[in-house]
Amino acid sequence: QTLTVQDDTLKTQTITWTQDLSGKSFGDADTTLAATTDSSLAITYSSSDENIAKIVDGNKMQITGSGSVTITASQAGDAEWQAASDPKSISIAKTAQKIVSSLGSNTLLPLVKSVGDFDFDPGAKSVKDAAPFPVTGLPITYTSSNENVAKIVGGGSKVRIVSGGTVTITASQAGNSGYQAAQSKTFTITVNEYYMYTDSVAGLEVWLDGTDINADNQAE
């Protein structure tokens, strides 16, 4: 328990702060705080947890995460006025995100690849699920339904073709302190496997001079 001792020879000042700070979510614009005091002295603001919301530019609340936080308007007093404070408890919600294609489509289109293709990033990305749908910057991770056809490498960010067949790839984003987990999305990859004789590709050329064609540090 904290005991505050006031000098009763000083005037009592009252902070008035009727501003509604409910309904806030991660990603909202900074909010200008608008407390006043009958002493006309300057108000200062503080946050109980800067990982959820912090004070910037002296009188603006900037949301940095989600959860419960207390923002306090204070006035330290002077030779005429007693100190005063007014706390507000605020709940900051996480923001919804969604997974879209590299072009912003809600559908991840099927792909066609060939055995021997290089590892690749399918290009899915996370955006805030509200117009204008800004990119969140959170990484997409992938899983494979059949690692005998295609497996995931690069810490979950790239697909490596293994053999011919069809495989389903799932794109996921688990969320963080500010964003909810995104709904996972899937797409298929059909992998073609060509043969050097009956299934040869027209115009295919083969080097037999030991040149490293595919940059695998092996002579062809």
C-alpha positions as YAML, in Angstrom:
chain: A
units: angstrom
residues:
- id: 1
  name: GLN
  ca: [0.00, 0.00, 0.00]
- id: 2
  name: THR
  ca: [1.24, 3.49, -0.88]
- id: 3
  name: LEU
  ca: [0.62, 6.43, 1.44]
- id: 4
  name: THR
  ca: [0.56, 9.83, -0.25]
- id: 5
  name: VAL
  ca: [0.97, 12.85, 1.99]
- id: 6
  name: GLN
  ca: [-0.39, 16.11, 0.61]
- id: 7
  name: ASP
  ca: [0.37, 19.59, 1.91]
- id: 8
  name: ASP
  ca: [-3.12, 20.85, 2.81]
- id: 9
  name: THR
  ca: [-1.91, 24.42, 2.68]
- id: 10
  name: LEU
  ca: [-1.79, 24.00, -1.13]
- id: 11
  name: LYS
  ca: [-4.78, 24.11, -3.43]
- id: 12
  name: THR
  ca: [-6.22, 20.79, -4.56]
- id: 13
  name: GLN
  ca: [-6.09, 20.40, -8.31]
- id: 14
  name: THR
  ca: [-8.37, 18.08, -10.25]
- id: 15
  name: ILE
  ca: [-7.49, 16.25, -13.45]
- id: 16
  name: THR
  ca: [-10.39, 15.81, -15.86]
- id: 17
  name: TRP
  ca: [-9.94, 12.97, -18.35]
- id: 18
  name: THR
  ca: [-13.16, 11.78, -19.97]
- id: 19
  name: GLN
  ca: [-11.48, 10.43, -23.10]
- id: 20
  name: ASP
  ca: [-12.66, 6.93, -24.14]
- id: 21
  name: LEU
  ca: [-9.67, 4.67, -24.81]
- id: 22
  name: SER
  ca: [-11.64, 1.43, -25.18]
- id: 23
  name: GLY
  ca: [-11.73, -0.69, -28.34]
- id: 24
  name: LYS
  ca: [-8.04, -0.26, -29.17]
- id: 25
  name: SER
  ca: [-6.15, -2.88, -31.20]
- id: 26
  name: PHE
  ca: [-2.54, -3.47, -32.21]
- id: 27
  name: GLY
  ca: [-1.81, -1.52, -35.38]
- id: 28
  name: ASP
  ca: [-4.09, 1.42, -34.52]
- id: 29
  name: ALA
  ca: [-2.71, 4.90, -35.10]
- id: 30
  name: ASP
  ca: [-1.18, 6.80, -32.18]
- id: 31
  name: THR
  ca: [-3.80, 8.40, -29.92]
- id: 32
  name: THR
  ca: [-3.40, 11.98, -28.67]
- id: 33
  name: LEU
  ca: [-4.20, 12.01, -24.94]
- id: 34
  name: ALA
  ca: [-6.43, 14.84, -23.79]
- id: 35
  name: ALA
  ca: [-6.49, 15.17, -19.98]
- id: 36
  name: THR
  ca: [-6.80, 18.65, -18.47]
- id: 37
  name: THR
  ca: [-6.41, 20.12, -15.01]
- id: 38
  name: ASP
  ca: [-8.08, 23.06, -13.31]
- id: 39
  name: SER
  ca: [-4.66, 24.42, -12.36]
- id: 40
  name: SER
  ca: [-3.75, 24.87, -16.06]
- id: 41
  name: LEU
  ca: [-0.41, 23.20, -15.32]
- id: 42
  name: ALA
  ca: [1.03, 20.78, -17.90]
- id: 43
  name: ILE
  ca: [-0.07, 17.14, -17.78]
- id: 44
  name: THR
  ca: [2.43, 14.30, -18.16]
- id: 45
  name: TYR
  ca: [1.59, 10.69, -19.08]
- id: 46
  name: SER
  ca: [3.14, 7.34, -18.22]
- id: 47
  name: SER
  ca: [2.55, 3.68, -19.08]
- id: 48
  name: SER
  ca: [2.66, 0.69, -16.75]
- id: 49
  name: ASP
  ca: [3.96, -1.58, -19.56]
- id: 50
  name: GLU
  ca: [5.74, -0.19, -22.62]
- id: 51
  name: ASN
  ca: [5.58, -3.61, -24.29]
- id: 52
  name: ILE
  ca: [1.84, -2.98, -24.68]
- id: 53
  name: ALA
  ca: [1.64, 0.82, -25.02]
- id: 54
  name: LYS
  ca: [4.12, 3.64, -24.58]
- id: 55
  name: ILE
  ca: [4.03, 7.43, -24.52]
- id: 56
  name: VAL
  ca: [5.60, 9.26, -27.45]
- id: 57
  name: ASP
  ca: [5.91, 12.97, -28.23]
- id: 58
  name: GLY
  ca: [4.87, 13.73, -24.65]
- id: 59
  name: ASN
  ca: [1.12, 13.25, -25.07]
- id: 60
  name: LYS
  ca: [0.51, 10.39, -27.54]
- id: 61
  name: MET
  ca: [-0.16, 6.74, -26.77]
- id: 62
  name: GLN
  ca: [1.54, 4.35, -29.19]
- id: 63
  name: ILE
  ca: [0.37, 0.73, -29.15]
- id: 64
  name: THR
  ca: [3.26, -1.75, -29.16]
- id: 65
  name: GLY
  ca: [1.58, -5.05, -28.27]
- id: 66
  name: SER
  ca: [-1.59, -6.48, -26.75]
- id: 67
  name: GLY
  ca: [-2.91, -7.02, -23.23]
- id: 68
  name: SER
  ca: [-3.87, -4.87, -20.25]
- id: 69
  name: VAL
  ca: [-2.01, -1.66, -19.48]
- id: 70
  name: THR
  ca: [-2.57, 1.39, -17.26]
- id: 71
  name: ILE
  ca: [-1.99, 4.87, -18.67]
- id: 72
  name: THR
  ca: [-1.70, 7.55, -15.99]
- id: 73
  name: ALA
  ca: [-2.18, 11.28, -16.42]
- id: 74
  name: SER
  ca: [-0.19, 13.15, -13.78]
- id: 75
  name: GLN
  ca: [0.51, 16.67, -12.64]
- id: 76
  name: ALA
  ca: [3.32, 17.12, -10.12]
- id: 77
  name: GLY
  ca: [2.00, 20.33, -8.57]
- id: 78
  name: ASP
  ca: [3.94, 23.44, -7.72]
- id: 79
  name: ALA
  ca: [4.22, 26.03, -4.91]
- id: 80
  name: GLU
  ca: [0.48, 26.70, -5.18]
- id: 81
  name: TRP
  ca: [-1.08, 23.38, -6.22]
- id: 82
  name: GLN
  ca: [-1.00, 19.85, -4.85]
- id: 83
  name: ALA
  ca: [0.05, 16.93, -7.09]
- id: 84
  name: ALA
  ca: [-2.71, 14.97, -8.86]
- id: 85
  name: SER
  ca: [-3.05, 11.87, -11.01]
- id: 86
  name: ASP
  ca: [-5.74, 9.97, -12.92]
- id: 87
  name: PRO
  ca: [-5.06, 6.38, -14.13]
- id: 88
  name: LYS
  ca: [-6.96, 4.61, -16.93]
- id: 89
  name: SER
  ca: [-6.88, 0.81, -17.36]
- id: 90
  name: ILE
  ca: [-6.98, -0.15, -21.04]
- id: 91
  name: SER
  ca: [-7.23, -3.50, -22.81]
- id: 92
  name: ILE
  ca: [-5.43, -3.69, -26.17]
- id: 93
  name: ALA
  ca: [-6.63, -6.44, -28.52]
- id: 94
  name: LYS
  ca: [-4.59, -8.42, -31.02]
- id: 95
  name: THR
  ca: [-5.21, -7.67, -34.69]
- id: 96
  name: ALA
  ca: [-6.33, -10.23, -37.27]
- id: 97
  name: GLN
  ca: [-4.01, -11.13, -40.12]
- id: 98
  name: LYS
  ca: [-4.45, -13.27, -43.22]
- id: 99
  name: ILE
  ca: [-2.25, -15.08, -45.71]
- id: 100
  name: VAL
  ca: [-2.31, -13.95, -49.34]
- id: 101
  name: SER
  ca: [-0.33, -14.71, -52.48]
- id: 102
  name: SER
  ca: [2.62, -12.59, -53.63]
- id: 103
  name: LEU
  ca: [0.12, -10.59, -55.74]
- id: 104
  name: GLY
  ca: [-2.31, -10.12, -52.86]
- id: 105
  name: SER
  ca: [-4.87, -12.76, -53.87]
- id: 106
  name: ASN
  ca: [-6.75, -14.62, -51.13]
- id: 107
  name: THR
  ca: [-6.19, -17.87, -53.06]
- id: 108
  name: LEU
  ca: [-2.80, -19.59, -53.30]
- id: 109
  name: LEU
  ca: [-2.73, -20.96, -56.84]
- id: 110
  name: PRO
  ca: [-1.42, -24.46, -57.72]
- id: 111
  name: LEU
  ca: [2.11, -24.67, -59.13]
- id: 112
  name: VAL
  ca: [3.78, -26.92, -61.69]
- id: 113
  name: LYS
  ca: [7.45, -27.77, -61.15]
- id: 114
  name: SER
  ca: [10.02, -30.20, -62.53]
- id: 115
  name: VAL
  ca: [12.51, -32.52, -60.84]
- id: 116
  name: GLY
  ca: [15.79, -30.63, -60.71]
- id: 117
  name: ASP
  ca: [14.26, -27.19, -60.16]
- id: 118
  name: PHE
  ca: [16.00, -25.03, -57.59]
- id: 119
  name: ASP
  ca: [14.63, -24.53, -54.07]
- id: 120
  name: PHE
  ca: [12.06, -21.74, -54.10]
- id: 121
  name: ASP
  ca: [9.96, -19.51, -51.86]
- id: 122
  name: PRO
  ca: [6.28, -19.86, -52.85]
- id: 123
  name: GLY
  ca: [5.83, -16.16, -52.13]
- id: 124
  name: ALA
  ca: [2.89, -16.18, -49.71]
- id: 125
  name: LYS
  ca: [2.81, -13.23, -47.30]
- id: 126
  name: SER
  ca: [0.98, -12.03, -44.21]
- id: 127
  name: VAL
  ca: [-1.15, -8.87, -44.31]
- id: 128
  name: LYS
  ca: [-3.37, -7.13, -41.78]
- id: 129
  name: ASP
  ca: [-6.94, -8.35, -42.32]
- id: 130
  name: ALA
  ca: [-8.36, -4.86, -42.80]
- id: 131
  name: ALA
  ca: [-8.10, -2.35, -45.65]
- id: 132
  name: PRO
  ca: [-5.68, -1.23, -46.96]
- id: 133
  name: PHE
  ca: [-4.19, -4.64, -46.00]
- id: 134
  name: PRO
  ca: [-0.63, -3.57, -45.10]
- id: 135
  name: VAL
  ca: [2.04, -6.27, -44.97]
- id: 136
  name: THR
  ca: [2.74, -7.35, -41.37]
- id: 137
  name: GLY
  ca: [6.32, -8.48, -42.04]
- id: 138
  name: LEU
  ca: [5.69, -11.72, -40.14]
- id: 139
  name: PRO
  ca: [7.30, -14.77, -41.80]
- id: 140
  name: ILE
  ca: [5.27, -17.50, -43.51]
- id: 141
  name: THR
  ca: [6.24, -21.11, -42.77]
- id: 142
  name: TYR
  ca: [5.37, -24.10, -44.95]
- id: 143
  name: THR
  ca: [4.74, -27.79, -44.36]
- id: 144
  name: SER
  ca: [4.54, -30.61, -46.91]
- id: 145
  name: SER
  ca: [2.03, -33.45, -47.10]
- id: 146
  name: ASN
  ca: [4.61, -35.73, -48.77]
- id: 147
  name: GLU
  ca: [8.33, -35.12, -48.32]
- id: 148
  name: ASN
  ca: [9.07, -37.81, -50.92]
- id: 149
  name: VAL
  ca: [7.77, -35.35, -53.53]
- id: 150
  name: ALA
  ca: [8.71, -32.00, -51.96]
- id: 151
  name: LYS
  ca: [10.18, -31.12, -48.60]
- id: 152
  name: ILE
  ca: [10.55, -27.87, -46.69]
- id: 153
  name: VAL
  ca: [14.00, -26.36, -46.18]
- id: 154
  name: GLY
  ca: [15.47, -23.01, -45.19]
- id: 155
  name: GLY
  ca: [13.95, -23.05, -41.72]
- id: 156
  name: GLY
  ca: [10.45, -23.58, -43.10]
- id: 157
  name: SER
  ca: [10.59, -20.86, -45.75]
- id: 158
  name: LYS
  ca: [11.44, -22.73, -48.98]
- id: 159
  name: VAL
  ca: [10.29, -25.78, -50.93]
- id: 160
  name: ARG
  ca: [12.74, -28.34, -52.34]
- id: 161
  name: ILE
  ca: [11.56, -30.62, -55.14]
- id: 162
  name: VAL
  ca: [12.48, -34.27, -54.50]
- id: 163
  name: SER
  ca: [10.67, -36.42, -57.08]
- id: 164
  name: GLY
  ca: [7.69, -36.57, -59.41]
- id: 165
  name: GLY
  ca: [4.14, -36.54, -58.08]
- id: 166
  name: THR
  ca: [1.60, -34.20, -56.47]
- id: 167
  name: VAL
  ca: [1.95, -32.68, -53.01]
- id: 168
  name: THR
  ca: [-0.07, -30.30, -50.85]
- id: 169
  name: ILE
  ca: [1.82, -27.43, -49.23]
- id: 170
  name: THR
  ca: [0.34, -25.64, -46.21]
- id: 171
  name: ALA
  ca: [1.25, -21.99, -45.53]
- id: 172
  name: SER
  ca: [0.98, -20.87, -41.88]
- id: 173
  name: GLN
  ca: [1.64, -17.81, -39.70]
- id: 174
  name: ALA
  ca: [1.47, -18.34, -35.92]
- id: 175
  name: GLY
  ca: [1.01, -14.70, -34.88]
- id: 176
  name: ASN
  ca: [2.91, -12.75, -32.21]
- id: 177
  name: SER
  ca: [2.25, -10.31, -29.36]
- id: 178
  name: GLY
  ca: [0.24, -8.05, -31.65]
- id: 179
  name: TYR
  ca: [-1.27, -10.33, -34.27]
- id: 180
  name: GLN
  ca: [-3.59, -13.31, -33.99]
- id: 181
  name: ALA
  ca: [-2.57, -16.52, -35.76]
- id: 182
  name: ALA
  ca: [-3.60, -16.51, -39.41]
- id: 183
  name: GLN
  ca: [-5.87, -19.14, -40.90]
- id: 184
  name: SER
  ca: [-3.61, -21.59, -42.74]
- id: 185
  name: LYS
  ca: [-3.95, -21.92, -46.51]
- id: 186
  name: THR
  ca: [-2.97, -24.72, -48.89]
- id: 187
  name: PHE
  ca: [-1.93, -25.12, -52.50]
- id: 188
  name: THR
  ca: [-0.76, -28.04, -54.60]
- id: 189
  name: ILE
  ca: [2.44, -28.59, -56.52]
- id: 190
  name: THR
  ca: [2.51, -31.00, -59.45]
- id: 191
  name: VAL
  ca: [6.07, -32.17, -60.07]
- id: 192
  name: ASN
  ca: [6.94, -33.51, -63.52]
- id: 193
  name: GLU
  ca: [9.83, -35.94, -63.93]
- id: 194
  name: TYR
  ca: [11.44, -35.98, -67.34]
- id: 195
  name: TYR
  ca: [13.57, -38.79, -68.78]
- id: 196
  name: MET
  ca: [16.52, -38.37, -71.07]
- id: 197
  name: TYR
  ca: [15.21, -40.70, -73.79]
- id: 198
  name: THR
  ca: [11.51, -41.39, -74.56]
- id: 199
  name: ASP
  ca: [10.33, -38.41, -72.52]
- id: 200
  name: SER
  ca: [13.08, -36.02, -73.59]
- id: 201
  name: VAL
  ca: [12.32, -32.34, -73.90]
- id: 202
  name: ALA
  ca: [12.61, -31.14, -77.50]
- id: 203
  name: GLY
  ca: [15.79, -29.18, -78.07]
- id: 204
  name: LEU
  ca: [17.46, -30.39, -74.84]
- id: 205
  name: GLU
  ca: [21.24, -30.11, -74.97]
- id: 206
  name: VAL
  ca: [23.62, -32.16, -72.82]
- id: 207
  name: TRP
  ca: [27.13, -31.04, -71.96]
- id: 208
  name: LEU
  ca: [29.70, -33.77, -71.57]
- id: 209
  name: ASP
  ca: [32.70, -31.56, -70.97]
- id: 210
  name: GLY
  ca: [32.53, -31.53, -67.16]
- id: 211
  name: THR
  ca: [30.93, -28.06, -67.00]
- id: 212
  name: ASP
  ca: [29.03, -27.34, -63.77]
- id: 213
  name: ILE
  ca: [25.65, -26.44, -65.32]
- id: 214
  name: ASN
  ca: [23.39, -26.23, -62.30]
- id: 215
  name: ALA
  ca: [25.81, -24.67, -59.76]
- id: 216
  name: ASP
  ca: [25.85, -27.75, -57.51]
- id: 217
  name: ASN
  ca: [29.67, -27.89, -57.51]
- id: 218
  name: GLN
  ca: [29.51, -31.18, -59.43]
- id: 219
  name: ALA
  ca: [30.75, -31.82, -62.96]
- id: 220
  name: GLU
  ca: [27.88, -32.65, -65.32]
...
